[in-house]
Amino acid sequence: MHGVNLRRVNLHKAKLRGADLREADLREANLREADLGEANLSKADLKDADLNGAYLVRADFSGANLDGADFGEADLGEAILRSADLVEADLNGANLREADLRETDLRRTGLRDADLGAADLREANLAEADLRLANLIDARFDRANLSGAKLWETQRSGWSIKGVICHSAIWGKSGEEPTLYGEGEFERIFAEKVRIMLRYPGGISPADLLTLPLVVERMQEEYPDTVLRIQSMQNDVGGASVTITVEDLKSRETDVFAAEVETLRGGLLAIQRRLQCEQSLRLTIQAKYQAVVGDVLPLLLAKAIPKQEFNIGHIAAPMIVEGPTMSGDIITNFGQVGAIGPHAKAQGNKFQQVPGNTDLVKLAEELGRLREAMKGDATGTLDQDKAIGAVADAEEAAANGDGQAVLHRLKNAGKWALGIAEKIGVALATDALKRAM
């Protein structure tokens, strides 16, 4: 059916799996609940076509005109929509998991409650697109245009936004009053950073505390294309943990950067174990740290890890991979950054983003309870919707271990949120709101 004219034809529930419909004219056609799995519709014209509930898994729509088409609740898993025109199309509730949407025009497109998990949207134009409640986990938005997009209660864990263009975004439920961003600001605030977490099962000693920034600084010298920052330190069950963020300065391909992160992780593990074994050195550092931090500590550290032995590319560190985490002393996952600079010194380090010993996991749980309580108490005003959205964003930041972002988000929650927090007795959330305000 290459180039066939099917304009306004009724193909409701038609079985067209694997059909060749390249360059076909399907304008205003009724394809509701049709089976077009693996069909080739490249460069076809489906302007204003009705594909509501259609099965379109692995279908090829590359270069197609889908302007104004209705894909509501359609299954587009792994579909190819590269360079397609989807301006003002309806993709609300559609499944687009792992779909190829590179360079696609999605201006003003409805993607509310759509599943875009692991979808590729590099260089796509999503200006003013409605992404409220959408799943954006692990999606790639590198160099995409998100200006004016509606992002209320989107799930964004693991998303990639390198070089994203976003001069404004709308975070409220009602889709009004955009938040403005300067050049590169949206990426700096919301980009997920790779994190390496150091575990200290017996707690962290003064020696560990003092040597860690110098280890990070030494490693920074070895890898100038990567920025390492100490993000946070907190008490965990059975010990302590330190989170270090890893940022790529060269915008390398994901697999290349991932290989370097693996090397960094192995090196940190090897150094940590060596320092823990140097008991005499640890005692020396601990005994002298108050008086000799600036002058003697670097020399003591150099003794423990001589410069010529610091090429961590040659360190073999045995580790066992268990899914996304490591079973040894170091694990890796993702979260937002806010930390000390790359050449941090021992003096004046700030290891806790939320003041005190705030348990971010518990805080996330309390913010979730607060959000639900606010929904139950809301009367539908714009300010209330914005406050609920702010608490939801803070909840997500806490779940990602980003204490700084929690306070940043809660600034917009307001006194109404604080009053409800005090009413339902969520102490950590109440304290965080007071600090943010």
C-alpha positions as CSV (number, residue, x, y, z in Angstrom):
1,M,0.0,0.0,0.0
2,H,3.0,2.3,-0.7
3,G,1.6,5.7,-1.5
4,V,-2.1,4.6,-1.3
5,N,-4.8,7.2,-0.9
6,L,-6.8,6.3,2.3
7,R,-7.9,9.8,3.2
8,R,-10.9,9.7,5.6
9,V,-11.2,5.9,5.2
10,N,-12.7,4.0,8.2
11,L,-10.1,1.5,9.3
12,H,-11.5,1.1,12.8
13,K,-9.9,-2.1,14.4
14,A,-8.2,-2.9,11.1
15,K,-5.4,-5.5,11.2
16,L,-2.5,-3.9,9.3
17,R,0.4,-5.3,11.2
18,G,3.6,-5.0,9.2
19,A,1.9,-3.1,6.4
20,D,3.9,-1.0,4.0
21,L,2.1,2.4,4.1
22,R,5.1,4.6,3.2
23,E,4.0,8.0,1.9
24,A,0.3,7.0,2.2
25,D,-2.4,9.6,2.5
26,L,-4.2,8.8,5.7
27,R,-5.4,12.3,6.6
28,E,-8.5,12.3,8.9
29,A,-8.6,8.4,8.6
30,N,-10.2,6.5,11.4
31,L,-7.6,4.1,12.8
32,R,-9.0,3.8,16.3
33,E,-7.8,0.5,17.9
34,A,-6.2,-0.6,14.7
35,D,-3.2,-3.0,14.7
36,L,-0.3,-1.3,13.0
37,G,2.5,-3.0,14.9
38,E,5.8,-2.8,13.0
39,A,4.0,-1.1,10.1
40,N,6.1,1.2,7.9
41,L,4.4,4.7,7.8
42,S,7.5,6.7,7.1
43,K,6.7,10.0,5.4
44,A,3.0,9.2,5.5
45,D,0.4,12.0,6.0
46,L,-1.8,11.3,9.0
47,K,-2.8,14.9,9.7
48,D,-5.8,14.9,12.0
49,A,-6.1,11.1,11.9
50,D,-7.7,9.2,14.8
51,L,-5.3,6.6,16.2
52,N,-6.9,6.5,19.7
53,G,-6.1,3.2,21.4
54,A,-4.2,1.9,18.4
55,Y,-1.4,-0.8,18.7
56,L,1.7,0.9,17.1
57,V,4.5,-1.0,18.8
58,R,7.7,-0.6,16.8
59,A,5.9,1.1,13.9
60,D,7.9,3.5,11.8
61,F,6.6,7.0,11.6
62,S,9.9,8.7,10.7
63,G,9.3,11.9,8.8
64,A,5.5,11.5,8.9
65,N,3.1,14.3,9.2
66,L,1.1,13.7,12.4
67,D,0.0,17.2,13.0
68,G,-3.2,17.2,15.1
69,A,-3.4,13.4,15.2
70,D,-5.1,11.7,18.1
71,F,-2.8,9.1,19.7
72,G,-4.6,9.1,23.1
73,E,-4.0,5.8,25.0
74,A,-2.2,4.4,22.0
75,D,0.7,1.9,22.4
76,L,3.8,3.4,20.7
77,G,6.4,1.4,22.6
78,E,9.7,1.4,20.7
79,A,8.1,3.2,17.8
80,I,10.2,5.3,15.5
81,L,9.0,8.9,15.2
82,R,12.2,10.5,14.3
83,S,11.8,13.9,12.6
84,A,8.0,13.5,12.5
85,D,5.6,16.5,12.8
86,L,3.5,16.0,15.9
87,V,2.5,19.7,16.5
88,E,-0.6,19.9,18.7
89,A,-1.1,16.1,18.4
90,D,-2.8,14.3,21.3
91,L,-0.5,11.8,23.0
92,N,-2.1,12.0,26.4
93,G,-1.9,8.7,28.2
94,A,0.1,7.1,25.3
95,N,2.8,4.5,25.9
96,L,6.0,5.8,24.3
97,R,8.5,3.8,26.3
98,E,11.9,3.5,24.4
99,A,10.4,5.3,21.5
100,D,12.7,7.2,19.1
101,L,11.6,10.8,19.1
102,R,14.8,12.4,18.0
103,E,14.4,15.8,16.2
104,T,10.6,15.4,16.4
105,D,8.4,18.5,16.4
106,L,6.3,18.2,19.5
107,R,5.3,21.9,20.0
108,R,2.1,22.3,22.0
109,T,1.7,18.5,22.0
110,G,-0.4,16.9,24.7
111,L,1.7,14.3,26.6
112,R,-0.1,14.4,29.8
113,D,0.2,11.2,31.8
114,A,2.2,9.7,28.9
115,D,4.9,7.1,29.5
116,L,8.2,8.4,28.0
117,G,10.4,6.1,30.1
118,A,13.8,5.6,28.4
119,A,12.5,7.4,25.3
120,D,15.1,9.2,23.1
121,L,14.0,12.9,22.6
122,R,17.4,14.4,21.7
123,E,17.0,17.6,19.8
124,A,13.2,17.3,19.9
125,N,11.2,20.5,20.1
126,L,8.8,20.3,23.1
127,A,8.1,24.0,23.4
128,E,4.8,24.5,25.3
129,A,4.2,20.7,25.4
130,D,2.0,19.5,28.2
131,L,4.0,16.9,30.1
132,R,2.0,17.0,33.4
133,L,2.1,13.7,35.3
134,A,4.3,12.2,32.5
135,N,6.9,9.5,33.2
136,L,10.3,10.9,32.0
137,I,12.5,8.4,33.9
138,D,15.7,7.7,32.0
139,A,14.5,9.7,29.0
140,R,17.0,11.6,27.0
141,F,16.3,15.3,26.4
142,D,19.8,16.3,25.3
143,R,19.7,19.6,23.3
144,A,15.9,19.4,23.2
145,N,13.8,22.5,23.6
146,L,11.6,22.5,26.7
147,S,10.8,26.2,26.9
148,G,7.3,26.7,28.2
149,A,6.7,23.0,28.8
150,K,4.2,22.0,31.6
151,L,6.1,19.7,34.0
152,W,3.8,19.4,37.0
153,E,4.4,16.1,39.0
154,T,6.6,14.7,36.2
155,Q,8.8,11.7,37.2
156,R,12.4,12.7,36.2
157,S,14.7,10.3,37.9
158,G,17.7,9.5,35.7
159,W,16.7,11.8,32.8
160,S,19.4,13.3,30.7
161,I,19.2,17.1,29.8
162,K,22.7,17.9,28.5
163,G,22.5,21.2,26.5
164,V,18.8,21.4,27.0
165,I,17.1,24.7,26.0
166,C,14.6,25.9,28.5
167,H,13.9,29.6,29.1
168,S,10.8,28.9,31.2
169,A,8.8,26.0,32.6
170,I,5.4,25.7,34.2
171,W,5.3,23.7,37.4
172,G,1.8,24.4,38.6
173,K,-1.1,21.9,38.1
174,S,-3.2,24.5,36.3
175,G,-0.5,25.2,33.8
176,E,-0.1,28.9,34.4
177,E,2.6,31.4,35.6
178,P,5.9,30.0,34.2
179,T,9.2,30.0,36.1
180,L,11.9,31.8,34.1
181,Y,15.4,30.4,33.7
182,G,18.6,32.0,32.5
183,E,21.0,30.5,29.9
184,G,21.9,27.0,31.2
185,E,20.2,27.5,34.5
186,F,17.5,24.8,34.0
187,E,20.2,22.2,33.3
188,R,22.2,23.2,36.3
189,I,19.2,22.9,38.6
190,F,17.5,19.8,37.3
191,A,20.2,17.7,35.7
192,E,20.8,14.3,37.3
193,K,24.4,13.8,38.3
194,V,26.2,10.5,38.7
195,R,26.9,9.8,42.3
196,I,29.5,7.6,44.0
197,M,28.6,6.7,47.6
198,L,31.4,5.7,50.1
199,R,30.2,3.5,52.9
200,Y,31.9,3.6,56.3
201,P,30.3,0.7,58.3
202,G,32.0,1.6,61.6
203,G,31.3,5.3,61.2
204,I,33.7,8.0,59.9
205,S,36.7,9.0,61.9
206,P,38.4,12.4,62.0
207,A,41.2,10.9,59.9
208,D,38.7,9.8,57.3
209,L,37.0,13.2,57.4
210,L,40.3,15.1,56.8
211,T,41.8,12.9,54.1
212,L,38.7,12.5,52.0
213,P,38.8,16.1,50.4
214,L,42.5,15.6,49.6
215,V,41.8,12.2,48.0
216,V,39.1,13.9,45.9
217,E,41.5,16.7,45.0
218,R,44.3,14.3,44.0
219,M,41.9,12.3,41.9
220,Q,40.6,15.5,40.2
221,E,44.2,16.2,39.1
222,E,44.3,12.8,37.4
223,Y,41.0,13.3,35.6
224,P,40.8,16.9,34.5
225,D,37.8,16.3,32.2
226,T,35.7,15.2,35.2
227,V,34.5,17.3,38.2
228,L,34.3,15.6,41.5
229,R,32.3,17.2,44.3
230,I,31.6,16.1,47.9
231,Q,27.9,16.4,48.0
232,S,26.9,15.3,51.5
233,M,27.7,13.2,54.5
234,Q,25.1,11.5,56.7
235,N,24.6,8.8,59.3
236,D,23.2,5.6,58.0
237,V,22.1,2.4,59.7
238,G,25.3,0.7,60.9
239,G,27.6,3.5,59.9
240,A,28.0,6.6,57.8
241,S,28.0,7.4,54.1
242,V,29.6,10.1,51.9
243,T,28.2,11.0,48.5
244,I,30.5,12.3,45.8
245,T,29.0,13.6,42.5
246,V,30.7,13.1,39.2
247,E,30.2,15.5,36.4
248,D,31.4,15.3,32.8
249,L,32.9,18.5,31.5
250,K,33.3,17.3,27.9
251,S,29.8,16.0,27.2
252,R,31.1,12.7,26.1
253,E,29.0,9.8,25.0
254,T,27.3,8.0,27.9
255,D,29.3,4.7,27.6
256,V,32.6,6.6,27.5
257,F,31.8,8.6,30.6
258,A,30.4,5.5,32.3
259,A,33.7,3.7,31.8
260,E,35.6,6.6,33.5
261,V,33.1,6.6,36.4
262,E,33.8,2.8,36.8
263,T,37.5,3.6,37.0
264,L,37.0,6.4,39.5
265,R,34.8,4.1,41.6
266,G,37.4,1.4,41.6
267,G,40.1,3.9,42.6
268,L,38.1,5.4,45.4
269,L,37.4,1.9,46.8
270,A,41.1,0.9,46.6
271,I,42.3,4.1,48.3
272,Q,39.6,3.9,51.0
273,R,40.6,0.3,51.8
274,R,44.3,1.2,51.9
275,L,43.8,4.1,54.3
276,Q,41.6,2.0,56.5
277,C,44.4,-0.6,56.7
278,E,47.0,2.1,57.6
279,Q,46.1,2.1,61.3
280,S,49.2,3.9,62.4
281,L,48.8,6.6,59.8
282,R,45.1,7.1,60.9
283,L,46.2,7.5,64.5
284,T,48.9,10.0,63.6
285,I,46.4,12.1,61.6
286,Q,43.8,11.9,64.3
287,A,46.2,12.9,67.0
288,K,47.5,15.9,65.0
289,Y,44.6,17.1,62.9
290,Q,43.6,20.1,65.0
291,A,46.9,21.8,64.7
292,V,48.4,20.6,61.4
293,V,45.6,20.4,59.0
294,G,47.1,22.9,56.5
295,D,50.7,21.8,56.5
296,V,51.3,18.3,57.7
297,L,48.2,16.4,56.5
298,P,49.0,16.6,52.8
299,L,52.4,15.1,53.6
300,L,50.9,12.3,55.7
301,L,48.5,11.6,52.9
302,A,51.3,11.6,50.3
303,K,53.1,9.0,52.5
304,A,50.0,6.8,52.5
305,I,49.4,7.2,48.7
306,P,52.6,8.2,46.9
307,K,52.0,10.3,43.8
308,Q,53.7,7.7,41.5
309,E,51.2,5.1,42.8
310,F,48.1,7.2,42.3
311,N,47.4,6.3,38.7
312,I,44.1,4.6,39.6
313,G,43.7,3.2,36.1
314,H,46.2,0.5,37.2
315,I,44.5,-0.4,40.5
316,A,42.6,-3.6,40.5
317,A,39.7,-3.4,42.9
318,P,37.5,-6.5,43.2
319,M,33.8,-5.6,43.2
320,I,30.6,-7.5,42.6
321,V,27.9,-5.8,40.6
322,E,24.3,-6.4,41.9
323,G,21.9,-4.6,39.6
324,P,22.4,-0.8,39.8
325,T,24.5,-0.9,43.0
326,M,27.8,-2.2,44.2
327,S,28.0,-4.8,47.0
328,G,31.3,-3.4,48.4
329,D,32.1,-0.1,50.1
330,I,31.1,2.0,47.1
331,I,27.7,2.1,45.3
332,T,26.6,4.3,42.4
333,N,23.2,5.9,41.8
334,F,21.9,9.2,40.6
335,G,20.8,12.5,42.2
336,Q,21.0,16.2,41.9
337,V,24.1,18.1,42.8
338,G,24.9,20.9,45.3
339,A,28.2,20.7,47.0
340,I,31.8,21.8,47.6
341,G,34.1,22.8,44.8
342,P,36.5,20.4,43.1
343,H,39.5,21.5,45.1
344,A,37.9,21.3,48.6
345,K,40.1,21.6,51.6
346,A,39.5,20.1,55.1
347,Q,38.7,23.4,56.7
348,G,35.1,24.7,56.4
349,N,33.6,21.8,54.5
350,K,29.8,21.6,54.6
351,F,28.8,18.0,54.4
352,Q,25.1,18.3,55.3
353,Q,22.8,20.1,52.8
354,V,19.8,20.1,55.1
355,P,21.1,21.5,58.4
356,G,21.3,19.0,61.3
357,N,21.1,15.3,60.9
358,T,18.1,15.2,58.7
359,D,17.1,11.8,57.5
360,L,16.3,12.5,53.8
361,V,14.5,9.2,53.4
362,K,12.2,9.9,56.3
363,L,11.8,13.5,55.1
364,A,10.7,12.3,51.7
365,E,8.1,10.0,53.4
366,E,6.8,12.9,55.5
367,L,6.6,15.2,52.5
368,G,4.6,12.6,50.7
369,R,2.1,12.5,53.7
370,L,2.0,16.3,53.6
371,R,1.3,16.4,49.9
372,E,-1.6,14.0,50.3
373,A,-3.0,16.0,53.2
374,M,-2.7,19.2,51.2
375,K,-4.6,17.6,48.3
376,G,-7.4,16.7,50.7
377,D,-7.6,20.2,52.2
378,A,-7.2,22.1,48.9
379,T,-10.1,24.1,47.5
380,G,-8.7,24.4,43.9
381,T,-7.0,27.8,44.0
382,L,-3.9,28.5,41.9
383,D,-1.7,29.2,44.9
384,Q,-2.7,25.9,46.5
385,D,-1.9,24.0,43.3
386,K,1.5,25.7,43.2
387,A,2.2,24.9,46.9
388,I,1.3,21.2,46.3
389,G,3.6,21.1,43.3
390,A,6.5,22.6,45.3
391,V,6.0,20.0,48.0
392,A,5.9,17.2,45.4
393,D,9.2,18.5,43.9
394,A,10.8,18.7,47.3
395,E,9.6,15.1,48.0
396,E,11.4,14.0,44.9
397,A,14.6,15.9,45.7
398,A,14.6,14.3,49.2
399,A,14.1,10.8,47.7
400,N,17.1,11.5,45.4
401,G,19.3,12.6,48.4
402,D,19.5,16.2,47.4
403,G,19.0,18.3,50.5
404,Q,19.9,21.6,48.9
405,A,17.2,21.1,46.3
406,V,14.6,20.3,49.1
407,L,15.1,23.7,50.6
408,H,15.0,25.4,47.2
409,R,11.7,23.8,46.3
410,L,10.1,24.4,49.7
411,K,10.6,28.1,49.4
412,N,7.5,28.2,47.2
413,A,5.3,26.1,49.4
414,G,4.1,28.9,51.6
415,K,2.4,29.3,55.0
416,W,-0.6,27.1,54.0
417,A,1.8,24.1,53.6
418,L,3.5,24.9,56.9
419,G,0.2,25.1,58.7
420,I,-0.9,21.7,57.5
421,A,2.5,20.2,58.3
422,E,2.2,21.4,61.9
423,K,-1.4,20.1,62.0
424,I,-0.6,16.5,60.9
425,G,2.6,16.3,63.0
426,V,5.3,15.8,60.4
427,A,8.2,17.2,62.4
428,L,11.0,16.9,59.8
429,A,8.8,18.4,57.0
430,T,7.8,21.2,59.4
431,D,11.4,22.0,60.2
432,A,12.4,22.0,56.6
433,L,9.6,24.3,55.7
434,K,10.6,26.8,58.4
435,R,14.2,26.7,57.3
436,A,13.3,27.2,53.6
437,M,10.9,30.1,54.4
